[in-house]
Amino acid sequence: MGYKDIKFPEGSKFLVTGGAGFIGSNLCEAILKLGFKVRCLDNFSTGKRENIEEFLSNPNFELIEGDIRDYDTCFKACEGIDYVSNQAAWGSVPRSIEMPLLYEEINIRGTLNMMEAARQQGVKRFVYASSSSVYGKGITLPAKEGKEKDGTRISPYALTKYVDEFYGELYSLIYGLETVGFRYFNVFGRRQDPHGFYAAVIPKFVKALLNDEAPTINGDGLQSRDFTYIENVIEANLKAMLAPKEATGRAYNIAFGGQVPLIDVYNKLCELLGKDITPNYGPDRAGDLKHSKADISDARNNIGYDPDWSFEQGIIDAVEWYKENLK
């Protein structure tokens, strides 16, 4: 259970791209706590320096400030590395609809740069972030690997992640780079940025409530998500690095396997924060799906993924972090 007992070979070295971001910084922290060296590559376009500030004095931590769109930077970052966790990307479905060219540059070409650099540098395992959005519109739930062929992708973001998976499969098949992709389902937790128009829903709600403001719920609030606490994502990444070779060359759902309506999330946050504020309601967000829920049996069977943290447990932990750290 969990990841704290995972045993990597002595002297293993890790690279986390997007290591100053929400997921990336939590991965860096976990690797450091396991006692290994970790290199962080980030251009701080969405990552935050404060997310890694406490690591900078750790001799096992190295920061490279650079962009995955630059191949030479990727090549340098992969030097001497055993395991790569490629979390560098631009998220947000609505923003991708406004900026499709930028998403192609970062999420497709940037990921391809990293795969090629990892191959050239002899990296043992390349784990990368995909997204539940690859399932698109029109599939039956729970979403299971293979069903994405039946869906219609409805945002540039979803398409970029889908293309990444094809490259991951290709690099395993013809180049021998062992890749594992993760279709994340609505990850939340400490260090998730509450600021900006495109911020994720949970930190946006928390920020508004702490300021005694009424947040806006897009749609009717009955849309549901398979919310996945950050600890589960850390477990998946680390276990995938040591999973059997037969598990590589494909992408897996990473979720808890639940389904929580957005209005229930909001009511739970009000309860935890001691607030009684009626939310505003706005139009549905372009490119958003009404419901999501994952089948995680393939990840469980192939990489040993066994998530400990339910939404109910994770939201309590997340709220405590935001109360102490949100300004």
Backbone hydrogen bonds, N-H to C=O, Kabsch-Sander energy under -0.5 kcal/mol:
donor,donor_aa,acceptor,acceptor_aa,energy
2,G,306,D,-0.7
6,I,3,Y,-1.8
8,F,6,I,-0.7
12,S,9,P,-1.7
14,F,37,K,-2.1
15,L,83,Y,-2.4
16,V,39,R,-2.8
17,T,15,L,-0.5
17,T,85,S,-1.8
18,G,41,L,-2.8
19,G,16,V,-0.8
19,G,41,L,-1.1
21,G,18,G,-2.0
25,S,21,G,-2.2
26,N,22,F,-1.2
27,L,23,I,-2.0
28,C,24,G,-2.5
29,E,25,S,-2.2
30,A,26,N,-2.0
31,I,27,L,-2.5
32,L,28,C,-2.4
33,K,29,E,-2.2
34,L,30,A,-1.3
35,G,32,L,-1.4
36,F,31,I,-1.9
37,K,12,S,-0.9
38,V,60,N,-2.9
39,R,14,F,-2.8
40,C,62,E,-3.4
41,L,16,V,-2.0
42,D,40,C,-0.5
42,D,64,I,-1.9
48,K,20,A,-2.4
51,N,48,K,-1.2
52,I,48,K,-0.5
52,I,49,R,-1.3
53,E,49,R,-0.9
55,F,52,I,-1.7
56,L,52,I,-0.9
56,L,53,E,-0.8
58,N,55,F,-2.2
61,F,58,N,-2.3
62,E,38,V,-2.0
64,I,40,C,-3.4
65,E,63,L,-0.5
66,G,42,D,-1.2
66,G,64,I,-0.9
70,D,67,D,-1.9
71,Y,69,R,-0.7
74,C,70,D,-1.8
75,F,71,Y,-2.8
76,K,72,D,-2.3
77,A,73,T,-2.4
78,C,74,C,-1.5
79,E,76,K,-1.1
81,I,78,C,-1.9
82,D,13,K,-2.2
83,Y,13,K,-1.9
84,V,125,R,-2.5
85,S,15,L,-2.9
86,N,84,V,-0.5
86,N,127,V,-3.5
87,Q,17,T,-1.3
87,Q,85,S,-1.2
91,G,89,A,-0.5
96,S,92,S,-1.7
97,I,93,V,-1.4
98,E,94,P,-1.1
99,M,95,R,-1.6
103,Y,99,M,-1.8
104,E,100,P,-1.9
105,E,101,L,-2.0
106,I,102,L,-2.4
107,N,103,Y,-2.1
108,I,103,Y,-0.7
108,I,104,E,-1.1
109,R,104,E,-2.1
110,G,105,E,-1.2
111,T,106,I,-0.5
112,L,108,I,-2.6
113,N,109,R,-2.6
114,M,110,G,-1.8
115,M,111,T,-2.4
116,E,112,L,-2.5
117,A,113,N,-2.5
118,A,114,M,-2.6
119,R,115,M,-2.4
120,Q,116,E,-2.6
121,Q,117,A,-1.9
122,G,119,R,-1.1
123,V,118,A,-2.5
124,K,82,D,-1.7
125,R,82,D,-1.4
126,F,178,E,-3.2
127,V,84,V,-3.0
127,V,125,R,-0.6
128,Y,180,V,-2.5
129,A,86,N,-2.1
130,S,128,Y,-0.5
130,S,182,F,-3.3
132,S,184,Y,-2.2
134,V,131,S,-1.6
135,Y,132,S,-1.7
136,G,133,S,-1.1
137,K,152,T,-2.6
143,A,293,K,-3.6
147,K,144,K,-2.8
149,K,146,G,-1.2
150,D,147,K,-2.4
151,G,147,K,-0.7
151,G,148,E,-0.6
152,T,137,K,-1.6
153,R,151,G,-0.5
159,L,155,S,-1.9
160,T,156,P,-2.6
161,K,157,Y,-1.9
162,Y,158,A,-1.9
163,V,159,L,-2.5
164,D,160,T,-2.0
165,E,161,K,-1.5
166,F,162,Y,-1.4
167,Y,163,V,-2.1
168,G,164,D,-2.5
169,E,165,E,-2.4
170,L,166,F,-2.4
171,Y,167,Y,-3.0
172,S,168,G,-1.6
173,L,169,E,-2.3
174,I,170,L,-2.9
175,Y,170,L,-0.6
175,Y,171,Y,-0.9
176,G,171,Y,-0.6
176,G,172,S,-0.5
177,L,171,Y,-2.0
178,E,176,G,-0.6
179,T,177,L,-0.9
180,V,126,F,-2.1
181,G,250,R,-2.4
182,F,128,Y,-1.7
183,R,252,Y,-3.8
184,Y,182,F,-1.3
185,F,254,I,-1.8
186,N,184,Y,-0.6
188,F,228,T,-2.1
192,Q,189,G,-1.6
199,A,196,G,-1.3
200,A,193,D,-0.6
204,K,200,A,-1.6
205,F,201,V,-2.6
206,V,202,I,-2.5
207,K,203,P,-2.5
208,A,204,K,-2.2
209,L,205,F,-2.6
210,L,206,V,-2.7
211,N,207,K,-1.2
212,D,209,L,-1.8
213,E,208,A,-3.1
217,I,215,P,-0.5
217,I,280,N,-3.2
218,N,216,T,-0.6
219,G,282,G,-2.6
224,S,290,K,-1.3
225,R,260,V,-1.9
227,F,225,R,-1.2
228,T,186,N,-2.2
229,Y,309,W,-0.5
230,I,188,F,-1.9
232,N,229,Y,-1.4
233,V,229,Y,-1.0
234,I,230,I,-2.2
235,E,231,E,-2.1
236,A,232,N,-2.1
237,N,233,V,-2.3
238,L,234,I,-2.3
239,K,235,E,-2.5
240,A,236,A,-2.2
241,M,237,N,-1.1
242,L,238,L,-0.5
242,L,239,K,-1.0
243,A,239,K,-0.5
243,A,240,A,-0.6
247,A,244,P,-2.2
248,T,245,K,-1.9
249,G,179,T,-3.4
250,R,179,T,-0.7
252,Y,181,G,-2.4
254,I,183,R,-2.3
255,A,253,N,-0.5
260,V,225,R,-2.8
262,L,223,Q,-2.7
263,I,221,G,-2.6
264,D,261,P,-0.5
265,V,261,P,-1.6
266,Y,262,L,-2.4
267,N,263,I,-2.4
268,K,264,D,-2.2
269,L,265,V,-2.3
270,C,266,Y,-2.3
271,E,267,N,-2.1
272,L,268,K,-2.6
273,L,269,L,-2.3
274,G,270,C,-0.8
274,G,271,E,-0.6
275,K,270,C,-2.6
280,N,215,P,-2.8
282,G,217,I,-2.7
288,D,285,R,-1.8
292,S,224,S,-0.7
295,D,143,A,-2.8
296,I,294,A,-0.6
300,R,296,I,-2.1
301,N,297,S,-2.6
302,N,298,D,-2.5
303,I,299,A,-1.8
304,G,299,A,-0.5
304,G,300,R,-0.6
305,Y,299,A,-1.9
310,S,308,D,-0.7
314,G,310,S,-2.7
315,I,311,F,-2.8
316,I,312,E,-0.9
317,D,313,Q,-1.6
318,A,314,G,-2.9
319,V,315,I,-2.3
320,E,316,I,-1.8
321,W,317,D,-1.7
322,Y,318,A,-2.5
323,K,319,V,-2.5
324,E,320,E,-1.3
325,N,321,W,-2.0
326,L,322,Y,-2.7
